[in-house]
């Protein structure tokens, strides 16, 4: 895809930035936007010059959900045969650390998209919610699963059943977001975090992300076993040598990202 219609893409140093850009629809996620986000994220993922990716929206909305106007006329067979929303699962397979910088509405698919990312940094005006039930549907991009894992059954059940939204402060207290920052500082703070991650070895950061994500798929014993194997594989990289020698030499490491 040479030209994007629904997103803006740029690179700052080793950080790739994808900005959702459908202001007329509060960044509602339509099929085209999903295809474009995935294409941009995949391109960054395989680029050795990129060590972290930021996904963001506008001050008013990260994303106000899946595009209701696009979904409204569809029937079960359309949704089922197209396996609607399944493309977003591919974003969870991107191995480069993905940061959601969220301001304003993160509702329905918008909240789910933020949760597909590895960590969420929220502006003070961010609002999270799964209001699908008010439209006669339920979450379809993983919200019932990822929200429950992030904040526990009691709050997730309340939000999914009533459609109640949660402000940034409650979201941080509940474990949904990593940090809340003043709205004017959102991108600077997200960029600082992304730059910190991108300054590490890319393969090691990928292994670290993989290790944490295993916690959501396995028993504790299997997870610890998998972590140990991933830890051992770090020792096959140039960056492990550099990181440890730099410590001993009392100088900052100069990772080759190999
Ligand atoms: N889909 C399509 N268009 C949307 C949209 C969405 N999810 N959310 C907002 N828009 C559009 C509005 O229709 C409106 O367009 P028009 O000017 O052409 O009428 C424009 O964006 C601005 O929205 P509002 O005028 O409603 O703005 P507001 O400030 O008064 O309200 C809001 C903001 C509370 C976020 C409100 O827009 C809203 O409730 N949006 C829908 C939220 C929602 O239900 N999301 C879940 C969608 S379903 C889903 O995501 C399924 C899934 O699991 C993946």
Boltz pocket constraint, residues with backbone or C-beta under 6 A from the ligand:
constraints:
  - pocket:
      binder: B
      contacts: [[A, 23], [A, 24], [A, 25], [A, 26], [A, 28], [A, 29], [A, 64], [A, 65], [A, 66], [A, 67], [A, 68], [A, 69], [A, 85], [A, 105], [A, 107], [A, 108], [A, 109], [A, 110], [A, 112], [A, 131], [A, 132], [A, 135], [A, 138], [A, 139], [A, 140], [A, 141], [A, 143]]
      max_distance: 6.0
